[in-house]
Amino acid sequence: MEKISFYNEETNEDVEFYVVEETKFQGDTYILVTEEEDGDSDAYIMHEVREEDNGNLFYEMVEDDALLDALGNIFSELLDDADVRRD
């Protein structure tokens, strides 16, 4: 499982996540990440964003409820043994 690091501007710290799955939805790329490599863990869905001016790539948390529901269903189908739901 791939491990990626993000810089949290609010805390000025690096945060590490494991990429569980990736999918495209309506032309955009999304990744499902967890803090733990194995076992039950909170999961987060992140949206891939490319800056137009310099081409830099970054990810932002998905917060829209309808989009989270749609993507949660997609990731649940992609991961047969995973229960992806919003609490």
Secondary structure as a PSIPRED ss2 file (coil, helix, strand):
# PSIPRED VFORMAT (PSIPRED V4.0)

   1 M C   1.000  0.000  0.000
   2 E E   0.000  0.000  1.000
   3 K E   0.000  0.000  1.000
   4 I E   0.000  0.000  1.000
   5 S E   0.000  0.000  1.000
   6 F E   0.000  0.000  1.000
   7 Y E   0.000  0.000  1.000
   8 N E   0.000  0.000  1.000
   9 E C   1.000  0.000  0.000
  10 E C   1.000  0.000  0.000
  11 T C   1.000  0.000  0.000
  12 N C   1.000  0.000  0.000
  13 E E   0.000  0.000  1.000
  14 D E   0.000  0.000  1.000
  15 V E   0.000  0.000  1.000
  16 E E   0.000  0.000  1.000
  17 F E   0.000  0.000  1.000
  18 Y E   0.000  0.000  1.000
  19 V E   0.000  0.000  1.000
  20 V E   0.000  0.000  1.000
  21 E E   0.000  0.000  1.000
  22 E E   0.000  0.000  1.000
  23 T E   0.000  0.000  1.000
  24 K E   0.000  0.000  1.000
  25 F E   0.000  0.000  1.000
  26 Q C   1.000  0.000  0.000
  27 G C   1.000  0.000  0.000
  28 D E   0.000  0.000  1.000
  29 T E   0.000  0.000  1.000
  30 Y E   0.000  0.000  1.000
  31 I E   0.000  0.000  1.000
  32 L E   0.000  0.000  1.000
  33 V E   0.000  0.000  1.000
  34 T E   0.000  0.000  1.000
  35 E C   1.000  0.000  0.000
  36 E C   1.000  0.000  0.000
  37 E C   1.000  0.000  0.000
  38 D C   1.000  0.000  0.000
  39 G C   1.000  0.000  0.000
  40 D C   1.000  0.000  0.000
  41 S C   1.000  0.000  0.000
  42 D C   1.000  0.000  0.000
  43 A E   0.000  0.000  1.000
  44 Y E   0.000  0.000  1.000
  45 I E   0.000  0.000  1.000
  46 M E   0.000  0.000  1.000
  47 H E   0.000  0.000  1.000
  48 E E   0.000  0.000  1.000
  49 V E   0.000  0.000  1.000
  50 R E   0.000  0.000  1.000
  51 E C   1.000  0.000  0.000
  52 E C   1.000  0.000  0.000
  53 D C   1.000  0.000  0.000
  54 N C   1.000  0.000  0.000
  55 G C   1.000  0.000  0.000
  56 N C   1.000  0.000  0.000
  57 L E   0.000  0.000  1.000
  58 F E   0.000  0.000  1.000
  59 Y E   0.000  0.000  1.000
  60 E E   0.000  0.000  1.000
  61 M E   0.000  0.000  1.000
  62 V C   1.000  0.000  0.000
  63 E C   1.000  0.000  0.000
  64 D C   1.000  0.000  0.000
  65 D H   0.000  1.000  0.000
  66 A H   0.000  1.000  0.000
  67 L H   0.000  1.000  0.000
  68 L H   0.000  1.000  0.000
  69 D H   0.000  1.000  0.000
  70 A H   0.000  1.000  0.000
  71 L H   0.000  1.000  0.000
  72 G H   0.000  1.000  0.000
  73 N H   0.000  1.000  0.000
  74 I H   0.000  1.000  0.000
  75 F H   0.000  1.000  0.000
  76 S H   0.000  1.000  0.000
  77 E H   0.000  1.000  0.000
  78 L H   0.000  1.000  0.000
  79 L C   1.000  0.000  0.000
  80 D C   1.000  0.000  0.000
  81 D C   1.000  0.000  0.000
  82 A C   1.000  0.000  0.000
  83 D C   1.000  0.000  0.000
  84 V C   1.000  0.000  0.000
  85 R C   1.000  0.000  0.000
  86 R C   1.000  0.000  0.000
  87 D C   1.000  0.000  0.000
